[in-house]
């Protein structure tokens, strides 16, 4: 049974933004009760208006502009508000309005890329192997083409190897690491051929950048961490900071009962930028109690998915350049596609090895995202429409 049958089946449950009979609802900010806000359900009040939930049909039926979309799902809103009192919720809403919603293109594209990853995970978990169309859609919305226009094929090869090195240092020993090592060996052989230098076979340097809670840090060490760009955050008498694992055996970390909070720094940096102090406190408490093994599996899947998208972005200028080593480059890209499947499969708990209607959610988010960006960022909206058209054709 092909992936297109499964995707088509999932698409059938999505009619006018509905998933399994349940209408998609969004959290919006309303300055008044006009337009879609007139039919919304108010959940709280802040100094400049209210926040409320409204369904897609109501939201896109009104005249533009749409009210600011705070969260793309009620679940995301509820997760963001866990443990907060009424005053803290209002502060969190205003903070998000100023720091996140003020950058709608970033907000929309982050949501869509997260949807695409979930669709890819569900596809692989269902036993299907063909995820290339999903990766193609992800490439459309990822951007980054402009910075490659003046890059030489040799430089692109270097970028690919550096990106792969960052992924491989996060992988535990086992089949997944072995699989990506084959991809690395293929790229190393290409690097030697292109540069005519045997030293190019060496892997580029990379190291993990996890985030730990360190229970005791002096004020002097805190300032050093800040100067080094390790984003220390004072918390419960200690510090949360990005810290290389090789440093743990050295003073002042040696002997301390450090606790891993984030497998990598990206989500941590996202949290400290987008959350209020009260929200960040709740998020860090939650991560202390979380399943670290599962968190790392999802982290690896996310890195591998980003890697697969990056490979496709790099492939276009390589193919246009008609380099003599094009066939070997395409071999490396094919290896990467095989490897992403393994990484996605490892991120799914055994209990969730069933197909999920994630495509319906993705298509609804693409449609809403295009509506949000259509008037102010038409080029970005066009990317979302192209991705939606691609997935729609595949589902037929």
C-alpha positions in Angstrom: 0.0 0.0 0.0 1.6 3.3 -1.1 2.2 6.4 1.0 -0.2 8.2 -1.4 -3.1 5.9 -0.4 -2.3 6.7 3.3 -2.0 10.4 2.6 -5.2 10.4 0.6 -6.9 8.6 3.4 -5.8 11.2 5.9 -6.8 14.0 3.6 -10.4 12.6 3.5 -10.8 13.3 7.2 -9.9 17.0 6.6 -12.8 18.9 5.0 -12.8 22.7 5.5 -10.2 22.5 8.2 -11.8 19.8 10.2 -9.9 16.9 11.7 -11.9 13.8 12.6 -15.0 15.9 12.9 -13.4 18.5 15.1 -13.1 22.0 13.8 -9.6 23.6 14.1 -9.6 26.4 16.7 -7.0 29.1 17.1 -6.1 31.5 19.9 -6.3 35.1 18.7 -5.9 38.5 20.2 -8.8 40.9 20.0 -8.6 44.6 20.4 -12.4 44.9 20.0 -15.4 42.6 19.2 -15.4 43.4 15.5 -15.0 40.9 12.6 -14.1 37.3 13.6 -13.6 38.5 17.2 -17.4 39.1 17.4 -18.0 35.3 17.3 -15.0 34.3 19.4 -15.0 32.8 22.9 -13.0 35.1 25.3 -10.6 33.3 27.7 -8.9 36.3 29.3 -8.3 40.0 29.4 -5.1 42.0 29.1 -4.4 45.7 29.1 -4.9 46.1 25.3 -7.7 43.7 24.6 -8.7 40.1 25.1 -7.5 36.7 24.0 -10.1 34.3 22.6 -10.5 31.1 20.6 -12.1 31.1 17.2 -12.6 28.4 14.6 -11.0 28.6 11.1 -14.2 29.1 9.2 -15.0 32.2 11.2 -11.5 33.4 11.2 -10.9 33.4 7.5 -14.5 34.5 6.6 -14.0 38.1 7.9 -12.5 41.0 6.1 -8.7 41.4 6.3 -6.6 42.0 8.3 -7.1 38.9 10.5 -6.8 39.4 14.2 -3.3 38.4 15.4 -3.0 34.6 15.8 -1.3 33.9 19.2 -1.3 30.1 19.0 -2.1 27.8 16.2 -3.9 25.3 18.5 -5.7 25.4 21.8 -3.3 22.6 23.0 -0.3 24.9 22.4 -2.0 27.7 24.3 -2.8 25.4 27.2 0.7 24.0 27.3 2.1 27.6 27.4 -0.1 28.6 30.3 0.4 25.6 32.6 0.9 26.6 36.2 0.3 30.4 35.6 -2.2 32.5 37.6 -4.4 35.1 35.9 -1.9 37.9 36.1 0.9 35.7 34.7 -1.3 34.6 31.8 -2.0 38.2 30.8 1.7 39.0 31.0 2.5 35.9 28.8 -0.1 36.9 26.2 1.3 40.4 25.9 4.8 39.1 25.8 4.0 36.8 23.0 2.1 39.5 21.1 5.2 41.7 21.2 8.0 39.1 20.8 6.5 36.4 18.6 3.3 37.5 16.9 5.1 40.7 15.8 7.1 38.5 13.4 4.3 36.6 11.6 6.5 35.0 8.9 8.7 33.3 11.5 5.6 32.3 13.6 3.9 30.7 10.6 6.9 29.0 9.1 8.0 27.5 12.4 4.5 26.0 12.9 4.4 24.6 9.3 7.8 23.1 9.6 6.8 21.4 12.9 3.7 20.1 11.1 5.8 18.7 8.3 8.1 16.9 10.7 5.1 15.3 12.4 3.6 14.2 9.1 7.0 12.7 8.1 7.1 10.8 11.5 3.6 9.5 11.1 4.3 8.4 7.6 7.4 6.4 8.6 5.7 5.0 11.6 2.9 3.7 9.4 5.5 1.6 7.5 5.8 3.8 4.4 9.1 4.8 3.0 8.3 7.5 0.4 8.8 10.8 2.3 10.5 12.7 -0.5 7.3 14.7 -1.4 7.1 15.8 2.3 10.7 16.9 2.2 10.1 18.7 -1.0 7.3 20.7 0.6 9.5 21.4 3.6 12.2 22.7 1.2 9.7 25.1 -0.4 8.8 26.8 3.0 12.3 26.6 4.4 13.9 29.4 2.3 17.6 29.9 2.2 18.0 29.7 -1.6 19.3 33.3 -1.9 22.4 32.7 0.3 23.5 29.9 -2.0 23.4 31.9 -5.3 27.0 33.0 -5.1 28.4 29.9 -3.4 30.7 27.6 -5.3 30.1 23.9 -5.6 33.2 23.3 -3.4 31.9 25.6 -0.7 28.5 23.9 -0.9 30.2 20.5 -0.3 31.9 21.9 2.7 28.7 23.3 4.1 27.0 19.9 3.7 29.9 18.1 5.5 29.8 20.6 8.4 26.1 20.3 8.7 26.4 16.5 8.8 29.1 16.7 11.4 26.8 18.6 13.7 24.2 15.9 13.5 26.6 13.0 13.9 28.0 14.2 17.2 24.5 13.9 18.6 24.1 10.2 17.6 24.7 7.4 20.1 26.7 4.4 18.9 24.5 2.0 16.9 22.8 1.5 13.5 21.8 5.1 13.0 25.3 6.4 13.5 26.7 3.7 11.2 24.2 4.7 8.5 25.1 8.4 8.7 28.8 7.4 8.7 28.4 5.9 5.2 26.9 9.2 4.0 29.9 11.0 5.6 32.4 8.7 3.9 30.8 9.4 0.5 31.0 13.1 1.1 34.6 12.8 2.3 35.6 11.0 -0.9 34.0 13.8 -2.9 35.9 16.4 -0.8 39.2 14.7 -1.6 38.3 14.6 -5.3 37.2 18.2 -5.5 40.0 19.7 -3.4 42.7 17.2 -4.5 43.9 17.0 -0.9 43.8 13.8 1.2 43.4 15.8 4.4 39.9 16.7 3.2 38.8 13.2 4.2 38.9 14.3 7.8 35.5 15.1 9.4 34.9 18.8 10.2 35.1 19.5 13.9 31.8 19.6 15.8 30.6 19.0 19.4 27.3 18.7 21.1 25.8 21.8 22.8 23.4 20.5 25.4 21.9 22.6 28.2 22.4 21.7 31.8 21.2 22.9 35.2 24.3 23.5 37.4 23.3 23.8 41.0 26.2 26.0 42.1 27.9 28.7 40.1 29.9 31.8 41.3 29.0 35.2 40.1 32.4 35.4 38.3 31.7 32.1 36.5 28.2 33.4 35.5 29.7 36.5 33.9 32.3 34.3 32.0 29.5 32.1 30.7 27.6 35.2 29.6 30.7 36.6 27.8 31.3 33.3 26.0 27.7 33.3 24.6 26.5 30.3 26.6 23.3 32.1 27.6 23.3 31.4 31.4 20.0 31.8 33.2 19.9 32.1 37.0 17.5 29.5 38.3 16.8 28.1 41.8 20.2 29.1 43.2 22.1 27.7 40.2 22.4 28.4 36.5 20.9 26.9 33.4 23.5 27.1 30.6 24.8 25.7 27.3 27.7 23.6 28.3 29.9 21.3 26.2 30.0 17.7 27.7 33.8 17.7 27.6 33.8 20.6 30.1 32.0 18.5 32.7 35.2 16.9 33.8 36.8 20.3 34.5 36.5 22.8 37.3 34.1 24.3 38.3 31.7 21.7 36.8 33.6 18.6 38.0 31.9 16.9 40.9 28.7 18.9 40.6 25.4 17.1 40.2 24.5 18.7 36.9 21.2 17.8 35.3 20.5 17.7 31.5 17.5 19.8 30.5 17.8 20.1 26.7 19.7 17.8 24.4 20.6 20.8 22.2 20.6 24.5 22.6 18.1 25.5 19.9 14.9 24.8 21.8 16.4 26.4 25.0 17.3 29.6 23.1 13.7 29.5 21.7 12.3 29.2 25.2 14.4 32.0 26.8 13.5 34.3 23.9 9.8 33.6 23.7 8.7 32.8 27.3 8.1 35.1 30.3 10.1 34.4 33.5 7.0 32.6 35.0 6.6 30.5 31.8 10.3 29.6 31.7 10.2 28.5 35.3 7.4 26.1 34.5 9.1 24.9 31.4 12.4 24.1 33.2 10.5 22.3 36.0 8.7 20.2 33.4 12.0 19.3 31.6 13.6 18.2 34.8 10.9 15.6 35.1 10.8 14.7 31.4 11.8 11.5 29.6 15.3 12.4 28.5 15.7 9.4 26.2 12.6 10.3 24.3 13.5 14.0 24.2 16.9 13.1 22.6 15.2 10.8 20.0 12.9 13.7 19.0 15.9 16.1 19.0 17.8 13.8 16.6 14.8 13.4 14.4 14.4 17.1 14.2 18.1 17.6 13.3 18.0 14.8 10.7 14.8 16.4 9.2 16.5 19.8 9.0 19.6 18.0 7.5 17.4 16.4 4.8 15.9 19.7 3.9 19.3 21.3 3.8 20.6 18.6 1.4 17.8 19.4 -1.0 18.5 23.1 -0.9 22.2 22.4 -1.6 21.4 20.0 -4.4 19.8 22.6 -6.7 23.0 24.7 -7.2 25.1 21.6 -7.5 22.9 20.2 -10.3 22.8 23.6 -12.1 26.6 23.7 -12.0 26.7 20.3 -13.8 29.8 19.3 -11.8 31.6 16.1 -12.9 30.9 14.5 -9.5 27.1 15.0 -9.7 26.3 11.3 -9.6 28.3 10.8 -6.4 26.6 13.8 -4.9 23.2 12.4 -5.7 24.3 9.1 -4.1 25.0 11.0 -0.9 21.6 12.7 -1.0 19.9 9.3 -1.6 21.8 7.9 1.5 20.6 10.9 3.5 17.0 10.2 2.5 17.4 6.6 3.7 18.9 7.8 7.0 16.2 10.3 7.7 13.7 7.5 7.6 15.6 5.6 10.3 15.9 8.8 12.5 12.2 9.5 12.2 11.3 5.9 13.1 13.4 6.1 16.3 11.5 9.2 17.5 8.2 7.4 17.7 7.3 5.4 20.9 6.2 1.9 20.2 2.7 2.8 21.5 2.3 5.4 18.7 3.2 3.2 15.7 -0.2 3.9 14.0 -1.0 6.4 11.3 -2.2 9.8 12.6 -4.2 12.4 10.7 -1.4 14.9 10.8 -1.7 15.9 7.2 -5.1 17.4 7.9 -3.6 19.6 10.5 -0.8 20.6 8.2 -3.1 21.6 5.4 -5.3 23.7 7.8 -2.2 25.4 9.1 -0.9 26.1 5.6 -4.2 27.6 4.6 -4.3 29.8 7.7 -0.6 30.8 7.4 -1.2 31.9 3.8 -4.1 34.0 4.9 -2.0 35.6 7.7 0.8 36.5 5.3 -1.1 37.3 2.1 -1.4 41.1 2.4 1.9 42.0 4.1 4.3 39.2 2.8 2.9 37.9 -0.5 6.1 36.1 -1.4 6.0 34.1 1.8 2.3 33.4 1.4 3.1 32.1 -2.1 5.5 29.6 -0.7 2.8 28.2 1.6 0.4 28.0 -1.3 2.9 26.1 -3.4 3.5 23.6 -0.6 -0.2 23.2 -0.1 -0.8 22.6 -3.8 1.9 20.0 -3.9 0.5 18.1 -1.0 -3.1 18.4 -2.4 -2.0 16.9 -5.7 -0.3 14.0 -4.0 -3.4 13.3 -1.9 -5.6 13.0 -4.9 
